[in-house]
């Protein structure tokens, strides 16, 4: 076996102390619009093919 899996559980006090020490901060990056991503990719591919020209 490569490694041993160890399971441990925090008490409620330990969990709250961990959250206080390591708070979750929101990211500064904007969320991407995943619904329109496929259209952008196809347009980019078509533009790349047009630039390349016939082989």
C-alpha positions, 0 to 999 in steps of 0.5 A: 500500500502506498499510503495510509488514510487517517481520519480525524474529526474536529470538535465544534470549538476547534472548527470555529477557531480554525475558521477564525484563523483562516477566514474565507475571503471572496476572490477579486476575479469576476465570474465567467459566463459559462453559458456563452463560452462555447460560442466564443470558442467557435468564433475564435476557431473560425477566425483562426481558420480564416487567417490561416487560409488554404493549405 
